[in-house]
Amino acid sequence: MHLLYIATNFGALTNTFIAREVSALRRSGVRVDLLALRPAGPTRAEHPECDLTGCQYLYPASPGVVAGAVVRLALT
């Protein structure tokens, strides 16, 4: 089995249950990939029972890109 977990970020204190679940799934032989919208901030919690180093990140668009899209939409 192969699972993908998607979250706003991994490593936040509020995601402790996810870290434990991912760890348990991996111990049982399930392949688990992690995808986060952005990295955890300075309050990142280290979960020794779960390796979060393989997490892939999708960074949100910069404010300039968003503003340009809004202006283009308004002009159309």
C-alpha positions in Angstrom: 0.0 0.0 0.0 1.1 3.6 -0.7 -0.3 6.6 1.1 0.1 10.3 0.7 -0.5 12.7 3.6 -1.1 16.3 2.6 -1.1 19.1 5.2 -0.5 22.8 5.6 2.8 21.9 7.3 4.3 19.0 9.1 6.2 19.4 12.3 3.9 21.8 14.0 3.0 21.0 17.6 -0.6 20.4 16.5 0.5 17.7 14.1 1.8 15.3 16.8 -1.0 12.8 16.1 0.0 12.7 12.4 3.6 12.1 13.2 2.6 9.1 15.4 0.2 7.7 12.7 2.8 8.0 10.0 5.4 6.3 12.2 3.0 3.4 12.9 2.1 3.0 9.3 5.7 2.9 8.2 6.6 0.4 10.9 3.8 -1.9 9.5 5.4 -1.7 6.0 3.2 1.0 4.4 5.0 3.4 2.1 4.0 6.9 3.3 4.9 10.1 1.5 4.4 13.6 2.9 3.4 16.8 1.1 3.1 20.1 2.8 2.1 23.5 1.5 4.9 25.2 3.4 7.6 24.3 5.9 6.9 24.5 9.6 7.8 27.8 11.2 10.1 28.4 14.2 7.8 26.5 16.5 8.6 23.3 14.7 8.4 20.2 16.9 10.9 17.4 16.5 9.2 14.0 16.5 11.9 11.4 17.2 9.5 8.6 16.3 8.8 10.0 12.8 11.2 11.0 10.1 9.8 14.0 8.4 13.0 14.7 6.3 11.4 13.3 3.1 8.6 15.8 3.1 8.0 17.6 -0.2 6.9 21.3 0.0 4.6 23.4 -2.3 5.4 27.0 -1.6 2.5 29.4 -2.0 2.7 32.0 -4.7 4.5 35.2 -3.8 2.3 38.3 -3.1 3.4 39.9 -6.4 2.2 36.9 -8.4 -1.1 36.9 -6.6 -1.5 40.7 -7.0 -0.8 40.4 -10.7 -3.3 37.6 -11.1 -6.0 39.7 -9.4 -5.3 42.8 -11.6 -5.4 40.6 -14.7 -8.7 39.1 -13.6 -10.2 42.6 -12.8 -9.2 43.8 -16.3 -10.9 40.9 -18.1 
